[in-house]
Amino acid sequence: MAVMAVVGANWGDEGKGKMTDVLAGEAQYVVRFQGGSNAGHTVINPYGKFALRLLPSGVFHTDVVNVIGPGVALHLPDFWREKEQLHAGGVPEPSLRISDRAQVLLGYHKLLDELEEERLGDRRFGSTKSGIAPFYGDKYMKLGIQVADLFDRERLRDRLERSLEGKNVLLRHLYGRPDIRADGLLEELEMEAERLEPFVCNTVALLHTAIKQDANVLLEGQLGALRDPDHGIYPYSTSSSTLAGFATVGAGVPPHAIQRVVAVVKAYSSCVGEGPFVTEIEGSEADELRRRGGDAGEYGVNTKRPRRMGWFDAVATRYGCMLQGATEIALTNLDVLGYLNEIPVCTAYVTDGEESVEFPVSARIGKSRPVLERLPGWKSDISGARSFAELPMEAQQYVERIEELIGVPVRYVSNGPRRDQLILRN
């Protein structure tokens, strides 16, 4: 394995949690390198079914060191809540490390996120209201609070007061809300620091040492390439880079260390939130696919909102894999499509009357319409297959056509939610 990144090629919701959980069995370190608890990974394994939002997906392996890197938005209540859920589910105490350079997402970030979405009304961006945009805004305005700041009372007080100066003006004059005082937050964060201290370390040094010792390191991304703020569908994006290239920053590992990039791709399309979605289907057709999708249907892990559904989009997926620098693909949820007589696949877009296989810029994608190719369905349950040869010929052809359209080898085919429902292609 050496150093491998597992990332999404589309909007998120591709099934990265399962792939990270499976591949973590070969790793010594699993690292979350960006995002916060605004999106989740569903993991099903012998311990049960879990929704992870902040903890790395390696927490179910007792011999794995799970790292929350410097690029993560650390919301401490969610950290403790997830840790307790693992304990309640009978999962052994995981080995956890938190970067001393990670920044803390605070209650006022969530409040401002909620108030702004409410103010925008119909112009909203579909935020999960988890505080992510205000958090990263603070980070790049140099108003953020690093984990290390929690252990220095005077520095922490100063950082809080500086951060709250502008926010209190907004709260009073834009949102009509009372000021937030630094003193109450200071006391709360000092108590959190005492609980957090055993997990905090210099994770950059930890990982560099691991890499020099040829340890297997898995870098876990959140969401997908189309949610990247630079290369995705802006402004319907998240606020941190979702690309494997950012793992070198968000985890603090050398760029040349990443040798494999597994882009996780779903056998159809789905997304949560606002924005253009070229292959979207609606009505009973979407309801049926949503109902059958995954272990408990296609609903957001964090928001519980029904996901928007669509057919496989080769234009968007090829673009996402290119951005990620994918060396291989993990194709998930192939079993879900077993009820269809024929399966539409988007092979090109028509934008302003012109057909193209290139993914358009954000300003034009809302005008695009899909060009659909229809492939024969296999009309059977494939969840018991354990090799590619055991799949019906039509299912094999579907995988091979996707591979041809994307131009990246499909190495893994997931045909169910469990760990053992994963076919490795040579």
Secondary structure as UniProt FT lines:
FT   STRAND          3..8
FT   HELIX           16..23
FT   HELIX           24..26
FT   STRAND          29..32
FT   TURN            37..38
FT   STRAND          41..45
FT   TURN            46..47
FT   STRAND          48..52
FT   TURN            57..60
FT   TURN            62..63
FT   STRAND          65..68
FT   TURN            70..71
FT   STRAND          72..74
FT   HELIX           76..88
FT   TURN            89..90
FT   STRAND          95..99
FT   TURN            100..101
FT   STRAND          103..104
FT   HELIX           107..120
FT   HELIX           121..123
FT   HELIX           132..140
FT   TURN            141..142
FT   HELIX           147..151
FT   HELIX           153..173
FT   HELIX           182..196
FT   HELIX           197..199
FT   STRAND          200..201
FT   HELIX           203..212
FT   TURN            213..214
FT   STRAND          217..224
FT   HELIX           225..227
FT   TURN            229..231
FT   TURN            234..235
FT   HELIX           244..246
FT   HELIX           247..250
FT   HELIX           255..257
FT   STRAND          258..266
FT   STRAND          269..271
FT   TURN            278..279
FT   STRAND          280..281
FT   HELIX           283..292
FT   TURN            294..296
FT   TURN            301..303
FT   STRAND          308..310
FT   STRAND          312..313
FT   HELIX           314..324
FT   STRAND          328..332
FT   HELIX           334..339
FT   STRAND          342..351
FT   TURN            352..353
FT   STRAND          354..356
FT   HELIX           362..365
FT   TURN            366..367
FT   STRAND          368..376
FT   TURN            383..384
FT   HELIX           388..390
FT   HELIX           393..406
FT   STRAND          410..414
FT   TURN            419..420
FT   STRAND          422..424
//
